[in-house]
C-alpha cells in the first residue's frame, strides 16, 4: 500500500510541476499572471465526468462536501491542489520508525 501512496504522490508532484511550468510560460507570454484552475482543466477535458462527479457526490455523499469544499478546490490552480496532495500521499507512503520499549 505504501508503494501506491508513494507512486501516486510522485505522479501528482510531477503533474504539479508541469502545471507550474505551463502557467509560468503562459504568464511570461502574455505579460500577466495566468493560472489555470483545476475545474477549468477538468471541464475542458471531460465535462461529462465533472457533472457526474458533482451529481454522485451531492446525492451519495453530502451536498455540503461539493458546494463549499470541492467547488473551492476546483477554483484553485492545478499546482495548488496537486502539489500539497502529492506531498500528503508521499508522507502517507513513508516508512514509520518503530519505537522499541526500553526496560529500565
C-alpha positions as a Markdown table, in Angstrom:
| # | Residue | x | y | z |
|---|---|---|---|---|
| 1 | Unk | 0.0 | 0.0 | 0.0 |
| 2 | Unk | 2.9 | 2.3 | 0.8 |
| 3 | Unk | 4.2 | 1.8 | -2.8 |
| 4 | Unk | 0.9 | 3.0 | -4.2 |
| 5 | Unk | 0.8 | 6.1 | -2.0 |
| 6 | Unk | 4.4 | 6.9 | -3.0 |
| 7 | Unk | 3.8 | 6.3 | -6.7 |
| 8 | Unk | 0.6 | 8.5 | -6.6 |
| 9 | Unk | 2.5 | 11.2 | -4.7 |
| 10 | Unk | 5.3 | 11.3 | -7.2 |
| 11 | Unk | 2.8 | 11.4 | -10.1 |
| 12 | Unk | 0.8 | 14.2 | -8.5 |
| 13 | Unk | 4.0 | 16.2 | -7.8 |
| 14 | Unk | 5.2 | 15.7 | -11.4 |
| 15 | Unk | 1.8 | 17.0 | -12.7 |
| 16 | Unk | 2.0 | 19.9 | -10.3 |
| 17 | Unk | 5.5 | 20.8 | -11.7 |
| 18 | Unk | 4.3 | 20.6 | -15.3 |
| 19 | Unk | 1.3 | 22.8 | -14.3 |
| 20 | Unk | 3.6 | 25.4 | -12.7 |
| 21 | Unk | 5.8 | 25.5 | -15.8 |
| 22 | Unk | 2.8 | 25.8 | -18.1 |
| 23 | Unk | 1.3 | 28.6 | -16.0 |
| 24 | Unk | 4.7 | 30.4 | -15.9 |
| 25 | Unk | 5.1 | 30.1 | -19.7 |
| 26 | Unk | 1.7 | 31.5 | -20.4 |
| 27 | Unk | 2.3 | 34.3 | -17.8 |
| 28 | Unk | 5.5 | 35.3 | -19.5 |
| 29 | Unk | 4.0 | 35.1 | -23.0 |
| 30 | Unk | 1.0 | 37.3 | -22.0 |
| 31 | Unk | 2.9 | 39.6 | -19.6 |
| 32 | Unk | 0.3 | 39.0 | -16.9 |
| 33 | Unk | -0.3 | 36.3 | -14.3 |
| 34 | Unk | -2.2 | 33.3 | -15.8 |
| 35 | Unk | -3.3 | 30.5 | -13.5 |
| 36 | Unk | -5.3 | 27.6 | -15.0 |
| 37 | Unk | -7.9 | 26.4 | -12.4 |
| 38 | Unk | -8.3 | 22.7 | -11.8 |
| 39 | Unk | -12.0 | 22.9 | -12.6 |
| 40 | Unk | -11.4 | 24.6 | -15.9 |
| 41 | Unk | -9.0 | 21.9 | -17.0 |
| 42 | Unk | -11.4 | 19.2 | -15.9 |
| 43 | Unk | -14.3 | 20.9 | -17.8 |
| 44 | Unk | -12.2 | 21.3 | -20.9 |
| 45 | Unk | -11.1 | 17.7 | -20.9 |
| 46 | Unk | -14.3 | 15.9 | -19.8 |
| 47 | Unk | -17.3 | 18.0 | -18.9 |
| 48 | Unk | -19.5 | 14.9 | -18.6 |
| 49 | Unk | -17.4 | 13.4 | -15.8 |
| 50 | Unk | -17.3 | 16.7 | -14.0 |
| 51 | Unk | -21.2 | 16.7 | -14.0 |
| 52 | Unk | -21.3 | 13.0 | -13.0 |
| 53 | Unk | -18.9 | 13.6 | -10.1 |
| 54 | Unk | -21.0 | 16.5 | -8.9 |
| 55 | Unk | -24.2 | 14.6 | -9.0 |
| 56 | Unk | -22.7 | 11.5 | -7.3 |
| 57 | Unk | -21.1 | 13.5 | -4.5 |
| 58 | Unk | -24.2 | 15.6 | -3.9 |
| 59 | Unk | -26.5 | 12.5 | -3.9 |
| 60 | Unk | -24.5 | 9.8 | -2.3 |
| 61 | Unk | -22.0 | 11.6 | 0.0 |
| 62 | Unk | -23.1 | 15.1 | 1.0 |
| 63 | Unk | -24.2 | 18.3 | -0.8 |
| 64 | Unk | -22.1 | 20.2 | 1.7 |
| 65 | Unk | -19.0 | 18.4 | 0.5 |
| 66 | Unk | -19.5 | 19.6 | -3.1 |
| 67 | Unk | -20.7 | 23.2 | -2.7 |
| 68 | Unk | -18.2 | 24.9 | -0.4 |
| 69 | Unk | -15.3 | 22.4 | -0.3 |
| 70 | Unk | -14.9 | 20.8 | -3.7 |
| 71 | Unk | -16.0 | 23.9 | -5.6 |
| 72 | Unk | -13.4 | 25.9 | -3.8 |
| 73 | Unk | -10.7 | 23.4 | -4.7 |
| 74 | Unk | -11.8 | 23.5 | -8.4 |
| 75 | Unk | -11.1 | 27.3 | -8.5 |
| 76 | Unk | -7.6 | 26.9 | -7.2 |
| 77 | Unk | -4.6 | 26.5 | -9.7 |
| 78 | Unk | -3.8 | 22.9 | -10.6 |
| 79 | Unk | -0.4 | 23.0 | -8.9 |
| 80 | Unk | -2.0 | 24.4 | -5.7 |
| 81 | Unk | -4.2 | 21.3 | -5.4 |
| 82 | Unk | -1.9 | 18.5 | -6.8 |
| 83 | Unk | 1.3 | 19.7 | -5.0 |
| 84 | Unk | 0.1 | 19.5 | -1.4 |
| 85 | Unk | -2.0 | 16.4 | -2.2 |
| 86 | Unk | 1.1 | 14.8 | -3.6 |
| 87 | Unk | 3.1 | 15.7 | -0.5 |
| 88 | Unk | 0.4 | 14.2 | 1.7 |
| 89 | Unk | 0.5 | 11.0 | -0.3 |
| 90 | Unk | 4.3 | 10.8 | -0.1 |
| 91 | Unk | 4.0 | 11.3 | 3.7 |
| 92 | Unk | 1.5 | 8.5 | 3.9 |
| 93 | Unk | 3.8 | 6.3 | 1.9 |
| 94 | Unk | 6.8 | 6.7 | 4.1 |
| 95 | Unk | 8.0 | 4.1 | 6.5 |
| 96 | Unk | 7.4 | 4.8 | 10.1 |
| 97 | Unk | 10.2 | 4.2 | 12.6 |
| 98 | Unk | 9.3 | 1.7 | 15.3 |
| 99 | Unk | 9.9 | 2.6 | 18.8 |
| 100 | Unk | 11.2 | -0.2 | 20.9 |
| 101 | Unk | 10.3 | -0.4 | 24.5 |
| 102 | Unk | 13.1 | 0.4 | 26.8 |
| 103 | Unk | 13.2 | -1.6 | 30.0 |
| 104 | Unk | 14.7 | 0.2 | 32.9 |
